[in-house]
Amino acid sequence: MSDKTITSEKELLAALSKPDSDAAIVRKERLRQKGFKMVMAVGGAALGLTMVAIPFCLPAARRICVPYVPATPVQINNIIQCLKTHSKPQGKIIDLGSGDGRVCFACAKEGYKATGVELNSVLWLWSTFLKYTRGFRSNTTFKRRNLFKENLGDYDAVTVFGAPTLMQALEPKVAKECTEATKLVVCRYPFLKWSPNYTYGNGIDCVWVYHKPFIANQTLPAMYLDLVEFADHPLHPSNQPELDKSKHLKDVTDSIEKSEDAIQQNVQRDLNSPFEHKNERAQMR
Ligand SMILES: C[S@@+](CC[C@H](N)C(=O)[O-])C[C@H]1O[C@@H](n2cnc3c(N)ncnc32)[C@H](O)[C@@H]1O
């Protein structure tokens, strides 16, 4: 086809009816292939992004909604301090909803055997990739499964960074499966119906330790009081007019003091004689 400008309908029809030269056919074919490749690349990227995004959006559609929020270094440090103080040295730990595996890796560095269960397939794949690339092959295991299908009684300690509805749903499972030796180290949202045996840290970095026999709460922990889904909970103050609030406050203060003392002693002991402390742990095994 010539490069002459087409000015009328007649000229256009004439140009279209003329057969293409070989060069024009090649040029057109190249253009078609380029267009196809671009459509495939954009479509592939969009599909890939959607596939990665779906597992992160799905929690919003679940009854028990627990989005992925990674633990901060301070939270992880608090979890580790609690485990070192209250749980069996080098024991078996399970992180419920293990995300990218950061809690499991931190536990593995301290000598624990850590298992992570995670529903999100992208996070599970990523944690498995990190396990092999960062040298945690022998002391971490990651399972892509629903945490409610895992028997908690098989572990010395259970760590969980959950959400309000998850903590409530976990209570019957924990009560049934955990033994007196199982330590529960809970981050960000505490259990609703139990008081922690120990508390460590403050605000969003707070970590609570629970074990059997559980201490019954007299009222819901403060952070649940403003959540509408817990307004009907039997421990909500509006449903129990005769609550002895001053006793409850004293119990909570006592448990915080006890916990801080224990952790302080542990840190001091580590600083003073790390070698002795290691020996003591080895004997406990
Ligand atoms: C708040 S994140 C905590 C992640 C990780 N433990 C950390 O501290 O970095 C909660 C995780 O639980 C996962 N999750 C939610 N429901 C679950 C279920 N039923 N079974 C297994 N994992 C679940 C989410 O996909 C998310 O990765």
The ligand as an ORCA input file, in Angstrom:
! r2SCAN-3c Opt
* xyz 0 1
  C      -2.654    -11.503     62.591
  S      -1.914    -12.630     61.443
  C      -0.531    -13.221     62.394
  C       0.571    -13.778     61.535
  C       1.803    -14.306     62.295
  N       1.443    -15.225     63.346
  C       2.607    -13.175     62.875
  O       2.528    -12.982     64.083
  O       3.278    -12.478     62.114
  C      -3.075    -13.991     61.517
  C      -2.835    -15.067     60.481
  O      -3.767    -16.123     60.714
  C      -4.155    -16.678     59.472
  N      -5.427    -17.382     59.672
  C      -6.646    -16.838     59.862
  N      -7.571    -17.792     60.052
  C      -6.911    -18.990     59.997
  C      -7.318    -20.341     60.110
  N      -8.588    -20.670     60.353
  N      -6.380    -21.306     59.987
  C      -5.077    -20.985     59.758
  N      -4.641    -19.707     59.633
  C      -5.532    -18.716     59.745
  C      -4.235    -15.455     58.567
  O      -4.127    -15.829     57.206
  C      -3.049    -14.635     59.061
  O      -1.903    -14.902     58.315
*
